Amino acid sequence: MKSISILLQAAMIAACCVLSGWRLLHYFQLESYQLPGYARSVRRNMTRAVMPTVAVAAAGVGATVLHAMVIVRLALIFSLSTVLFLQAGREKAKKPFVVTERVKRLIAVHAVTAFLVALAALALSPVLGYLVPALEVALIALAAVCAAPVEKRINRQFVDDAKARLDARPELIKIGITGSYGKTSTKFLLRDILSVKYNVLATPSSFNTTMGVTRVIREQLTGSHQVFIAEMGARHVGDIRELVELVRPTMGLITSVGPQHLDTFGTIERVRDTKYELIDGLPQDGTAIFARDGAICEELYAHCPLEKKYMPGDLIAASDVTVGPWGSRFTLEDTQTGETVSCQTRLLGEHAIANLLLCCTAARCLGMTLSEIAQGVSRCQPVEHRLQLLDGGAGVTIIDDAFNANPVGAKAALRVLCGFPGRRIIITPGMVELGGEEDAFNAAFGEQMAACVDEAILVGRRHVQPIVDGLLRAHFPQEHIHVVSSLDESTKVLHGMMKPGDVVLYENDLPDNYSE
């Protein structure tokens, strides 16, 4: 009878670990199932990550010390774990937790390992057994290590199948796009332009990992598609090379190279080398297209040995750019023939036009006429939360650039904001995931902001202090700086000051695995 009781308690403790650690599983998924990234997320979110499981452990240990009946202990910890699970599930997430087949396998392994650990602990002492949920951070890591060989084998099978599907389509035009920022927007712009002439499949949303691209190939690529565009993201050296080996593109676009994900790359040189893995993987007759940035992309262009390499301006150029509530208007010119055409798009800012020119250059390389390209440009719409122009009602204009801020993109967004009349308001938590240079970048952001905005609403009292320092250093009036704790609080402050004619820029939103 005692053995059955211990087994029952171990099973219930394991279930409580899974329920109370639901947010930790989400963090692990957000970090692409990489243990170093998971560890960083836990450190950044120590209170939110650890307190739920510690609370469950404390409730179980307290009930045990008070000699509560086993059924009472189990009911208590299960009820508390269920409440914490439901609370985690209701939280608004920028990237929602998706219970994929991989997550299901991880949960199964996690439940078994937690059960075995709880069983061993209970055999020593009931108090030790009920302490097990407090070890949830480590238990998920242990489960991931145990599941890794199986996941690697499954992933290899999926990747090999995707490669075979691509190899069976030698006529398919395959394009890779990478960059520190702008790659998702550029991908969709290129899709919209090329779709005037071709049947195009582009990886959806921010699907830019090997397994994400593999899934798209296996589930969405059909015999009718003529072009496949793969976004290629990276957090570590070698990530792009792995994607290139999967897709084997004949055309590659680099949108930018800058200080993004420095917490994993460490240096801008490693970022540069990783992005160039796309160009290294192109065939000798492949086409490489680089952003004209006056910096690293142009250095890579000069280094590239391919005969067919281009930057905006080599084949296609834009002039007479104007920006307003309608979006952007400009003249597109074929620099080889002198032919021109007028273009209009809902896209905003020089940064967006630069990305458009990358896409127009690629389209020209694929044989599209200038009029076809202009027609494609007219189809282009801002990607959600990336300099998206919205009607805020009551005469207020909203510029939504909340997806993911970086130093170059934030500066470009401020330039867009400066082009609008009326009172200019910014709502931002600043930038994250920039390693040891994060404070310096945010301070510079504050200085740049001072010349462009009339009111600054900053989200995150500790994190935004470098922005406040930058604003004050640029002699921005302190009474126009509003520091709040949450996005909800920023909305209340905004509504208290908003009036017709205002322009509001939402610049960045903290990722789900970041908190103070």
Wavefront OBJ file of the C-alpha trace (Angstrom):
o trace
v 0.000 0.000 0.000
v 2.852 2.356 0.843
v 4.477 1.662 -2.537
v 1.245 2.549 -4.368
v 1.015 5.784 -2.380
v 4.592 6.739 -3.328
v 3.948 5.955 -7.004
v 0.773 8.052 -6.935
v 2.554 10.975 -5.281
v 5.461 10.788 -7.759
v 3.052 10.793 -10.707
v 1.129 13.764 -9.344
v 4.330 15.712 -8.573
v 5.513 15.084 -12.150
v 2.188 16.356 -13.513
v 2.476 19.465 -11.342
v 5.988 20.080 -12.674
v 4.667 20.112 -16.238
v 1.706 22.360 -15.401
v 3.539 24.907 -13.265
v 6.501 24.964 -15.668
v 4.411 25.755 -18.750
v 5.997 29.190 -19.156
v 9.457 27.590 -19.051
v 8.500 25.286 -21.909
v 7.465 28.382 -23.857
v 10.863 29.986 -23.192
v 12.580 26.837 -24.445
v 10.564 26.964 -27.672
v 11.235 30.689 -28.137
v 14.961 29.932 -27.968
v 14.623 27.347 -30.777
v 15.096 24.517 -28.269
v 18.679 25.634 -27.604
v 19.829 25.175 -24.001
v 22.199 28.217 -23.880
v 19.392 30.532 -25.026
v 16.977 28.878 -22.581
v 19.445 29.525 -19.749
v 19.708 33.203 -20.735
v 15.917 33.542 -20.812
v 15.643 32.040 -17.341
v 18.306 34.401 -15.982
v 16.545 37.433 -17.505
v 13.179 36.318 -16.140
v 14.227 34.712 -12.880
v 11.166 35.756 -10.904
v 8.565 34.850 -13.541
v 10.411 31.653 -14.450
v 11.115 30.232 -11.023
v 8.442 31.560 -8.649
v 5.487 29.466 -9.939
v 7.318 26.161 -9.473
v 8.833 27.291 -6.161
v 5.327 28.191 -4.966
v 4.095 24.677 -5.796
v 7.058 23.153 -3.996
v 6.513 25.412 -0.981
v 2.838 24.432 -0.794
v 3.698 20.723 -0.951
v 6.502 20.934 1.598
v 4.377 23.048 3.943
v 1.501 20.568 3.815
v 3.948 17.699 4.428
v 5.577 19.392 7.418
v 2.099 20.035 8.873
v 1.342 16.303 8.485
v -1.564 16.842 6.079
v -3.019 13.700 4.546
v -1.467 12.633 1.224
v -4.714 13.289 -0.640
v -4.791 16.845 0.784
v -1.182 17.497 -0.262
v -1.827 16.254 -3.780
v -5.063 18.210 -4.141
v -3.313 21.362 -2.937
v -0.341 21.206 -5.297
v -2.436 20.066 -8.255
v -4.947 22.895 -7.758
v -2.174 25.493 -7.484
v -0.355 24.069 -10.538
v -3.564 24.165 -12.581
v -4.152 27.809 -11.670
v -0.563 28.675 -12.689
v -0.956 26.727 -15.945
v -4.171 28.555 -16.839
v -2.590 31.892 -15.931
v 0.392 31.207 -18.221
v -1.955 30.165 -21.027
v -3.936 33.420 -20.795
v -0.882 35.659 -21.053
v -0.745 37.682 -24.266
v 2.262 36.492 -26.225
v 4.103 38.113 -29.116
v 4.951 34.596 -30.314
v 2.364 32.224 -28.822
v 3.372 28.861 -27.420
v 2.592 26.234 -30.052
v 2.206 22.655 -28.856
v 3.957 21.003 -31.797
v 4.760 17.306 -32.102
v 8.223 18.108 -30.783
v 6.761 19.840 -27.734
v 4.502 16.841 -27.107
v 7.515 14.525 -27.182
v 9.419 16.849 -24.852
v 6.508 16.933 -22.407
v 6.341 13.135 -22.411
v 10.067 12.792 -21.709
v 9.861 15.576 -19.135
v 6.986 13.856 -17.322
v 8.908 10.580 -17.171
v 12.143 12.168 -15.913
v 10.254 14.265 -13.346
v 8.421 11.122 -12.197
v 11.688 9.221 -11.734
v 13.330 12.112 -9.862
v 10.269 12.501 -7.620
v 10.172 8.757 -7.006
v 13.816 8.710 -5.908
v 13.329 11.788 -3.711
v 10.186 10.402 -2.053
v 12.034 7.192 -1.245
v 14.467 9.283 0.787
v 12.003 11.710 2.369
v 8.488 13.058 1.660
v 9.816 16.595 2.077
v 12.461 16.007 -0.596
v 9.787 14.593 -2.899
v 7.610 17.690 -2.683
v 10.649 19.912 -3.271
v 11.039 18.485 -6.790
v 8.860 21.120 -8.587
v 11.370 23.764 -7.466
v 13.868 22.010 -9.755
v 11.654 22.489 -12.830
v 14.168 24.712 -14.668
v 16.758 21.925 -14.493
v 14.212 19.159 -15.150
v 13.244 20.683 -18.509
v 16.923 20.931 -19.449
v 17.405 17.290 -18.412
v 14.421 16.219 -20.515
v 15.801 18.123 -23.494
v 19.166 16.372 -23.170
v 17.454 12.975 -22.936
v 15.255 13.705 -25.965
v 18.062 15.186 -28.093
v 19.190 11.959 -29.872
v 15.631 11.128 -30.918
v 14.937 14.708 -32.044
v 18.130 14.766 -34.078
v 17.161 11.554 -35.864
v 13.615 12.781 -36.563
v 14.869 16.149 -37.807
v 17.360 14.452 -40.123
v 14.574 12.416 -41.701
v 12.442 15.522 -42.264
v 15.366 17.514 -43.703
v 16.335 14.667 -46.064
v 12.754 14.457 -47.288
v 12.640 18.214 -47.914
v 15.937 18.067 -49.823
v 14.579 15.253 -51.987
v 11.476 17.296 -52.807
v 13.633 20.254 -53.899
v 16.014 18.036 -55.874
v 13.020 16.684 -57.787
v 12.319 20.261 -59.006
v 15.496 21.377 -60.867
v 13.530 24.081 -62.699
v 12.431 25.726 -59.422
v 14.013 29.154 -58.816
v 15.280 29.096 -55.232
v 16.114 32.342 -53.422
v 17.641 32.806 -49.968
v 17.276 36.021 -47.959
v 19.209 36.841 -44.816
v 20.270 39.885 -42.829
v 20.480 41.205 -39.303
v 17.183 42.993 -39.906
v 14.749 43.583 -42.745
v 14.778 40.010 -44.030
v 11.135 39.198 -43.267
v 9.875 42.438 -44.823
v 12.129 41.975 -47.857
v 10.928 38.409 -48.295
v 7.295 39.470 -48.532
v 8.101 42.441 -50.777
v 9.975 40.155 -53.158
v 7.101 37.682 -53.106
v 4.589 40.408 -54.017
v 6.735 41.764 -56.854
v 7.642 38.394 -58.368
v 4.027 37.195 -58.157
v 3.191 39.515 -61.073
v 5.053 37.047 -63.312
v 5.620 33.885 -61.272
v 3.778 31.508 -58.949
v 5.703 32.168 -55.742
v 5.930 30.369 -52.416
v 7.641 32.253 -49.580
v 8.165 30.909 -46.091
v 5.397 32.411 -43.905
v 5.762 34.751 -40.942
v 9.228 34.483 -39.420
v 9.793 30.845 -40.415
v 13.568 31.094 -40.818
v 15.127 28.095 -39.069
v 16.112 24.808 -40.689
v 13.121 22.959 -39.283
v 10.727 25.828 -40.050
v 11.839 25.965 -43.698
v 11.786 22.163 -43.879
v 8.181 22.148 -42.732
v 7.170 24.690 -45.382
v 8.831 22.641 -48.143
v 7.179 19.411 -47.030
v 3.716 20.842 -46.394
v 3.259 23.731 -48.847
v 5.533 23.391 -51.892
v 3.618 22.098 -54.938
v 4.444 21.336 -58.548
v 2.822 24.594 -59.652
v 5.252 26.830 -57.759
v 7.917 28.446 -59.944
v 9.826 30.350 -57.243
v 10.630 29.414 -53.646
v 11.844 32.166 -51.290
v 13.405 31.068 -48.000
v 14.114 33.487 -45.179
v 17.297 32.417 -43.389
v 17.723 33.445 -39.761
v 20.672 32.840 -37.456
v 21.604 33.060 -33.813
v 24.830 31.079 -34.102
v 27.690 30.693 -36.577
v 26.803 27.942 -39.067
v 23.019 28.429 -38.935
v 22.880 29.998 -42.418
v 25.213 27.347 -43.856
v 22.826 24.653 -42.648
v 19.889 26.388 -44.348
v 21.861 26.844 -47.573
v 22.664 23.123 -47.626
v 18.936 22.451 -47.348
v 17.606 24.929 -49.923
v 20.613 25.224 -52.291
v 19.545 28.657 -53.566
v 20.736 30.086 -56.873
v 20.095 33.672 -55.735
v 20.947 35.240 -52.388
v 19.998 38.621 -50.882
v 21.704 40.175 -47.851
v 19.525 42.963 -46.435
v 21.851 44.185 -43.682
v 24.649 43.307 -41.294
v 24.485 44.922 -37.886
v 24.453 44.482 -34.107
v 21.617 41.984 -33.763
v 21.704 38.914 -31.448
v 25.062 39.952 -30.038
v 24.152 37.990 -26.913
v 24.768 34.809 -28.940
v 27.194 35.955 -31.668
v 29.409 38.019 -29.397
v 30.947 40.211 -32.115
v 29.780 41.989 -35.261
v 32.490 40.115 -37.197
v 30.845 36.801 -36.393
v 27.485 38.231 -37.483
v 29.078 39.328 -40.781
v 30.701 35.960 -41.446
v 27.484 34.091 -40.677
v 25.403 36.210 -43.050
v 28.002 35.689 -45.785
v 27.479 31.921 -45.494
v 24.523 32.474 -47.860
v 26.755 33.911 -50.592
v 29.435 31.263 -49.983
v 26.813 28.616 -50.669
v 25.673 29.970 -54.044
v 26.814 28.189 -57.237
v 29.398 29.819 -59.519
v 26.639 31.016 -61.854
v 24.513 32.214 -58.951
v 23.339 35.776 -58.312
v 24.250 37.738 -55.171
v 22.468 40.970 -54.217
v 23.704 43.178 -51.381
v 22.196 46.198 -49.633
v 23.912 49.491 -50.399
v 24.630 50.463 -46.791
v 27.938 52.312 -47.018
v 29.301 49.762 -44.577
v 29.604 46.006 -44.117
v 27.274 44.919 -46.947
v 29.340 46.896 -49.436
v 32.514 45.308 -48.057
v 30.958 41.876 -48.631
v 29.963 42.925 -52.153
v 33.570 43.852 -52.925
v 34.739 40.530 -51.465
v 32.212 38.431 -53.431
v 33.882 36.522 -56.328
v 30.663 35.866 -58.279
v 30.287 37.459 -61.694
v 26.610 38.220 -61.138
v 26.673 40.446 -58.065
v 24.653 43.627 -57.680
v 23.652 46.416 -55.332
v 20.722 48.831 -55.704
v 21.744 51.366 -58.305
v 23.586 48.864 -60.496
v 20.443 47.803 -62.378
v 17.601 49.683 -60.689
v 17.571 53.054 -58.899
v 14.947 55.184 -57.134
v 14.660 58.973 -57.083
v 12.214 61.712 -56.034
v 11.084 59.812 -52.940
v 8.247 61.484 -51.006
v 6.564 60.198 -47.852
v 3.199 61.024 -46.297
v 0.010 59.522 -44.865
v -0.530 57.784 -48.223
v 2.791 55.911 -47.902
v 5.688 56.528 -50.316
v 5.991 57.693 -53.925
v 9.120 57.518 -56.059
v 10.467 57.182 -59.584
v 12.004 53.825 -60.517
v 14.731 53.901 -63.181
v 16.445 51.183 -65.179
v 20.037 52.433 -65.029
v 20.995 50.406 -68.112
v 18.327 51.792 -70.471
v 17.267 55.031 -68.766
v 13.625 53.898 -68.775
v 11.585 55.224 -65.820
v 8.244 54.510 -64.217
v 6.325 56.113 -61.323
v 5.652 53.946 -58.267
v 3.482 54.261 -55.165
v 3.294 51.975 -52.149
v 1.902 51.932 -48.621
v 5.441 51.347 -47.367
v 7.047 54.096 -45.310
v 10.552 55.490 -45.200
v 13.952 55.283 -46.839
v 14.636 51.932 -45.174
v 11.564 50.394 -46.821
v 12.491 51.845 -50.208
v 16.000 50.405 -49.819
v 14.492 46.953 -49.220
v 12.201 47.480 -52.209
v 15.195 48.263 -54.418
v 16.840 45.001 -53.385
v 13.693 43.211 -54.528
v 13.408 45.225 -57.750
v 17.018 44.332 -58.561
v 16.270 40.645 -57.978
v 13.157 40.880 -60.158
v 15.161 42.512 -62.962
v 17.713 39.692 -62.738
v 14.835 37.229 -63.170
v 13.676 38.880 -66.387
v 10.808 41.089 -65.235
v 10.094 44.317 -67.126
v 10.082 47.713 -65.437
v 6.284 47.983 -65.790
v 5.842 44.520 -64.239
v 8.086 45.536 -61.345
v 6.126 48.775 -60.826
v 2.897 46.773 -60.779
v 4.412 44.518 -58.125
v 5.535 47.504 -56.064
v 1.956 48.791 -56.018
v 0.887 45.467 -54.478
v 3.392 45.680 -51.641
v 1.948 46.241 -48.198
v 3.782 46.791 -44.923
v 4.370 43.629 -42.953
v 2.365 43.656 -39.736
v 4.141 45.600 -36.959
v 6.921 46.785 -39.298
v 6.409 50.505 -40.029
v 2.740 49.718 -40.624
v 0.620 52.836 -41.161
v -2.677 52.661 -39.243
v -5.620 54.955 -38.595
v -5.797 55.523 -34.851
v -9.186 57.246 -35.091
v -10.086 60.754 -33.917
v -7.562 62.268 -36.328
v -4.598 60.334 -34.894
v -2.073 58.482 -37.093
v -0.386 55.318 -35.783
v 2.939 54.007 -37.092
v 3.275 50.439 -35.835
v 6.919 49.331 -35.819
v 6.543 47.110 -32.792
v 7.929 43.808 -34.070
v 11.623 43.989 -33.294
v 13.745 47.110 -32.937
v 17.422 47.320 -33.812
v 19.746 50.356 -33.982
v 19.433 50.857 -37.739
v 15.695 50.161 -37.938
v 14.916 52.387 -34.946
v 16.863 55.262 -36.494
v 14.985 54.757 -39.777
v 11.657 54.745 -37.920
v 12.536 58.053 -36.259
v 13.294 59.550 -39.675
v 9.857 58.424 -40.862
v 8.249 59.986 -37.790
v 10.073 63.275 -38.462
v 8.436 63.445 -41.886
v 4.950 63.730 -40.396
v 3.353 67.013 -39.305
v 1.696 67.417 -35.926
v 2.780 66.425 -32.439
v 4.982 63.320 -32.501
v 4.749 60.725 -29.721
v 6.861 57.584 -29.310
v 6.048 54.515 -27.199
v 9.002 52.155 -26.793
v 10.829 49.854 -24.377
v 14.038 50.362 -26.345
v 16.153 47.528 -27.713
v 17.092 44.133 -26.281
v 19.336 41.168 -27.138
v 22.286 43.423 -27.963
v 24.712 41.927 -25.481
v 27.073 44.144 -23.514
v 26.482 47.103 -25.838
v 22.744 47.255 -25.195
v 22.853 50.206 -22.785
v 25.052 52.209 -25.163
v 22.704 51.576 -28.094
v 19.685 52.583 -26.017
v 21.402 55.760 -24.833
v 22.168 56.680 -28.454
v 18.538 55.893 -29.308
v 17.464 58.383 -26.640
v 19.691 61.094 -28.103
v 18.318 60.469 -31.615
v 14.773 60.466 -30.254
v 15.198 63.905 -28.704
v 15.385 65.556 -32.126
v 12.282 63.804 -33.494
v 9.606 63.501 -30.816
v 7.573 65.781 -28.601
v 6.512 63.166 -26.042
v 8.371 59.975 -25.075
v 6.522 57.151 -23.307
v 9.099 54.565 -22.192
v 8.067 51.074 -21.077
v 10.093 49.263 -18.395
v 11.370 51.335 -15.512
v 14.850 49.790 -15.169
v 15.505 48.835 -18.781
v 14.792 52.292 -20.236
v 17.103 54.246 -17.943
v 19.819 54.540 -20.659
v 17.174 56.007 -23.006
v 16.228 58.557 -20.356
v 19.922 59.410 -19.927
v 20.271 59.910 -23.693
v 17.189 62.120 -23.868
v 18.348 64.308 -21.021
v 21.859 64.523 -22.462
v 20.254 65.908 -25.637
v 18.383 68.499 -23.498
v 14.951 66.906 -23.998
v 12.453 68.364 -21.476
v 12.134 65.983 -18.531
v 8.424 66.751 -18.145
v 7.827 65.203 -21.584
v 9.425 61.879 -20.554
v 6.877 59.371 -19.215
v 8.309 56.132 -17.774
v 5.757 53.359 -17.206
v 5.888 49.724 -16.155
v 3.783 48.054 -18.852
v 2.249 48.490 -22.280
v -1.189 48.744 -20.661
v 0.034 51.649 -18.537
v 1.514 53.314 -21.623
v -1.894 53.120 -23.320
v -3.515 54.936 -20.391
v -0.855 57.671 -20.503
v -1.281 58.005 -24.277
v -5.064 58.290 -24.062
v -4.665 60.975 -21.424
v -2.631 63.200 -23.753
v -3.748 62.244 -27.283
v -5.468 64.792 -29.518
v -6.325 65.134 -33.247
v -3.296 65.601 -35.476
v -0.963 63.511 -33.293
v 1.323 60.873 -34.810
v 2.190 57.915 -32.555
v 5.140 55.596 -33.242
v 5.179 52.218 -31.502
v 8.840 51.194 -31.687
v 9.551 47.629 -30.561
v 7.806 45.346 -28.134
v 9.742 43.293 -25.612
v 9.956 39.596 -26.552
v 7.930 37.068 -24.588
v 11.058 35.749 -22.868
v 12.108 39.148 -21.535
v 10.967 40.900 -18.391
v 12.382 42.944 -15.574
l 1 2 3 4 5 6 7 8 9 10 11 12 13 14 15 16 17 18 19 20 21 22 23 24 25 26 27 28 29 30 31 32 33 34 35 36 37 38 39 40 41 42 43 44 45 46 47 48 49 50 51 52 53 54 55 56 57 58 59 60 61 62 63 64 65 66 67 68 69 70 71 72 73 74 75 76 77 78 79 80 81 82 83 84 85 86 87 88 89 90 91 92 93 94 95 96 97 98 99 100 101 102 103 104 105 106 107 108 109 110 111 112 113 114 115 116 117 118 119 120 121 122 123 124 125 126 127 128 129 130 131 132 133 134 135 136 137 138 139 140 141 142 143 144 145 146 147 148 149 150 151 152 153 154 155 156 157 158 159 160 161 162 163 164 165 166 167 168 169 170 171 172 173 174 175 176 177 178 179 180 181 182 183 184 185 186 187 188 189 190 191 192 193 194 195 196 197 198 199 200 201 202 203 204 205 206 207 208 209 210 211 212 213 214 215 216 217 218 219 220 221 222 223 224 225 226 227 228 229 230 231 232 233 234 235 236 237 238 239 240 241 242 243 244 245 246 247 248 249 250 251 252 253 254 255 256 257 258 259 260 261 262 263 264 265 266 267 268 269 270 271 272 273 274 275 276 277 278 279 280 281 282 283 284 285 286 287 288 289 290 291 292 293 294 295 296 297 298 299 300 301 302 303 304 305 306 307 308 309 310 311 312 313 314 315 316 317 318 319 320 321 322 323 324 325 326 327 328 329 330 331 332 333 334 335 336 337 338 339 340 341 342 343 344 345 346 347 348 349 350 351 352 353 354 355 356 357 358 359 360 361 362 363 364 365 366 367 368 369 370 371 372 373 374 375 376 377 378 379 380 381 382 383 384 385 386 387 388 389 390 391 392 393 394 395 396 397 398 399 400 401 402 403 404 405 406 407 408 409 410 411 412 413 414 415 416 417 418 419 420 421 422 423 424 425 426 427 428 429 430 431 432 433 434 435 436 437 438 439 440 441 442 443 444 445 446 447 448 449 450 451 452 453 454 455 456 457 458 459 460 461 462 463 464 465 466 467 468 469 470 471 472 473 474 475 476 477 478 479 480 481 482 483 484 485 486 487 488 489 490 491 492 493 494 495 496 497 498 499 500 501 502 503 504 505 506 507 508 509 510 511 512 513 514 515 516
